[in-house]
Amino acid sequence: MEQFTRETERLILKVMTLADLPAFYDIMKKDEVGRWMGTGRAKTIDEVRERIEMYQHLFEERGYGCWGVFLKSSGIFIGQAGLLHIPVDEVGIVYAFAPEQQGKGYGTEAVAATLKFAFVELRRPRVYAHTRLTNDRSRHVLEKNGMHYVGVGDFQGIDMHGYVITKEQWENEKVSI
Ligand SMILES: CC(C)(COP(=O)(O)OP(=O)(O)OC[C@H]1O[C@@H](n2cnc3c(N)ncnc32)[C@H](O)[C@@H]1OP(=O)(O)O)[C@@H](O)C(=O)NCCC(=O)NCCS
């Protein structure tokens, strides 16, 4: 799984292992984080264990998934970022950070690295993102990364704002963060 490790200026993106479970659960069980996720707040540690296993499986099967995000400076686990499969054959960005690590630009940095991975390495034609209707901070992260608003729609049973960016848009707009 080490072949999937990527670095940004301040972050290391690594496929999570069960060693990260306590730290990941500690973040995902918090209402202030989980309320923004499609799945809601994590209610049990088993739910989060299954999520780590699902991400590992996704990396093995499809060559992408959602990484654990670690600070380069200290090695601390601060959240998740990466790609999930959207039926039929598309990918969507997901991300979430510990409350005390928000407001430092890590969300924007991790999304930028995820888009680069999707377009340069996976050669995906486009990448989607969805946010809850009141998640202005998340929308700001997507817009800073050059994603285009497509409107409100039903995503997996929830009304969400939809965003998309194509490979051409990403290349032409040269968003640098
Ligand atoms: C949404 C979320 C990912 C945003 O993460 P974040 O790291 O706080 O967001 P940003 O990257 O926009 O950074 C926020 C601010 O940090 C500040 N900042 C501080 N140091 C910075 C630096 N070195 N570089 C860039 N920005 C920095 C900036 O002011 C920036 O805001 P601005 O662009 O309006 O000036 C985070 O709030 C979160 O995890 N929320 C809960 C889960 C969630 O909503 N997930 C998304 C579901 S769709």
The ligand as an SDF file (V2000), in Angstrom:
LIG
                    3D

 48 50  0  0  0  0  0  0  0  0999 V2000
  -14.6510   21.6960    5.3920 C   0  0  0  0  0  0  0  0  0  0  0  0
  -13.2600   21.4980    5.9500 C   0  0  0  0  0  0  0  0  0  0  0  0
  -12.6000   20.3030    5.3160 C   0  0  0  0  0  0  0  0  0  0  0  0
  -12.4420   22.7680    5.6550 C   0  0  0  0  0  0  0  0  0  0  0  0
  -11.0950   22.5310    6.0290 O   0  0  0  0  0  0  0  0  0  0  0  0
  -10.0810   23.7050    6.3310 P   0  0  0  0  0  0  0  0  0  0  0  0
   -8.7350   23.1280    6.3300 O   0  0  0  0  0  0  0  0  0  0  0  0
  -10.5190   24.4240    7.5650 O   0  0  0  0  0  0  0  0  0  0  0  0
  -10.3670   24.6700    5.0920 O   0  0  0  0  0  0  0  0  0  0  0  0
   -9.4480   25.6230    4.2620 P   0  0  0  0  0  0  0  0  0  0  0  0
   -8.4010   24.8770    3.5250 O   0  0  0  0  0  0  0  0  0  0  0  0
  -10.4050   26.4390    3.4580 O   0  0  0  0  0  0  0  0  0  0  0  0
   -8.7560   26.5270    5.3160 O   0  0  0  0  0  0  0  0  0  0  0  0
   -9.5330   27.4390    6.0730 C   0  0  0  0  0  0  0  0  0  0  0  0
   -8.7650   28.7020    6.3360 C   0  0  0  0  0  0  0  0  0  0  0  0
   -7.5160   28.4170    6.9080 O   0  0  0  0  0  0  0  0  0  0  0  0
   -6.7340   29.6260    6.7990 C   0  0  0  0  0  0  0  0  0  0  0  0
   -5.3140   29.3170    6.6920 N   0  0  0  0  0  0  0  0  0  0  0  0
   -4.4760   29.3980    7.7300 C   0  0  0  0  0  0  0  0  0  0  0  0
   -3.2330   29.0360    7.3480 N   0  0  0  0  0  0  0  0  0  0  0  0
   -3.2860   28.7440    6.0380 C   0  0  0  0  0  0  0  0  0  0  0  0
   -2.3150   28.3100    5.0920 C   0  0  0  0  0  0  0  0  0  0  0  0
   -1.0500   28.1090    5.4420 N   0  0  0  0  0  0  0  0  0  0  0  0
   -2.7180   28.0640    3.8330 N   0  0  0  0  0  0  0  0  0  0  0  0
   -3.9960   28.2850    3.4740 C   0  0  0  0  0  0  0  0  0  0  0  0
   -4.9630   28.6950    4.3390 N   0  0  0  0  0  0  0  0  0  0  0  0
   -4.6040   28.9220    5.6190 C   0  0  0  0  0  0  0  0  0  0  0  0
   -7.2650   30.4040    5.6110 C   0  0  0  0  0  0  0  0  0  0  0  0
   -7.7090   31.6300    6.0930 O   0  0  0  0  0  0  0  0  0  0  0  0
   -8.4300   29.5520    5.1230 C   0  0  0  0  0  0  0  0  0  0  0  0
   -9.5790   30.2790    4.8190 O   0  0  0  0  0  0  0  0  0  0  0  0
   -9.7160   31.3470    3.6120 P   0  0  0  0  0  0  0  0  0  0  0  0
   -9.3290   30.6340    2.3560 O   0  0  0  0  0  0  0  0  0  0  0  0
  -11.1510   31.7280    3.6380 O   0  0  0  0  0  0  0  0  0  0  0  0
   -8.7970   32.4800    3.8900 O   0  0  0  0  0  0  0  0  0  0  0  0
  -13.2740   21.3190    7.4820 C   0  0  0  0  0  0  0  0  0  0  0  0
  -13.9630   22.3930    8.0390 O   0  0  0  0  0  0  0  0  0  0  0  0
  -13.9160   20.0130    7.9390 C   0  0  0  0  0  0  0  0  0  0  0  0
  -13.2370   18.9910    8.0790 O   0  0  0  0  0  0  0  0  0  0  0  0
  -15.2400   20.0710    8.2230 N   0  0  0  0  0  0  0  0  0  0  0  0
  -15.9870   18.9270    8.7300 C   0  0  0  0  0  0  0  0  0  0  0  0
  -16.1520   17.8220    7.7060 C   0  0  0  0  0  0  0  0  0  0  0  0
  -16.6490   18.3290    6.3900 C   0  0  0  0  0  0  0  0  0  0  0  0
  -17.4250   19.2550    6.2900 O   0  0  0  0  0  0  0  0  0  0  0  0
  -16.2150   17.6600    5.3180 N   0  0  0  0  0  0  0  0  0  0  0  0
  -16.6390   17.9680    3.9630 C   0  0  0  0  0  0  0  0  0  0  0  0
  -17.8780   17.2130    3.6280 C   0  0  0  0  0  0  0  0  0  0  0  0
  -18.4640   17.6810    2.0060 S   0  0  0  0  0  0  0  0  0  0  0  0
  1  2  1  0
  2  3  1  0
  2  4  1  0
  2 36  1  0
  4  5  1  0
  5  6  1  0
  6  7  2  0
  6  8  1  0
  6  9  1  0
  9 10  1  0
 10 11  2  0
 10 12  1  0
 10 13  1  0
 13 14  1  0
 14 15  1  0
 15 16  1  0
 15 30  1  0
 16 17  1  0
 17 18  1  0
 17 28  1  0
 18 19  1  0
 18 27  1  0
 19 20  2  0
 20 21  1  0
 21 22  1  0
 21 27  2  0
 22 23  1  0
 22 24  2  0
 24 25  1  0
 25 26  2  0
 26 27  1  0
 28 29  1  0
 28 30  1  0
 30 31  1  0
 31 32  1  0
 32 33  2  0
 32 34  1  0
 32 35  1  0
 36 37  1  0
 36 38  1  0
 38 39  2  0
 38 40  1  0
 40 41  1  0
 41 42  1  0
 42 43  1  0
 43 44  2  0
 43 45  1  0
 45 46  1  0
 46 47  1  0
 47 48  1  0
M  END
$$$$
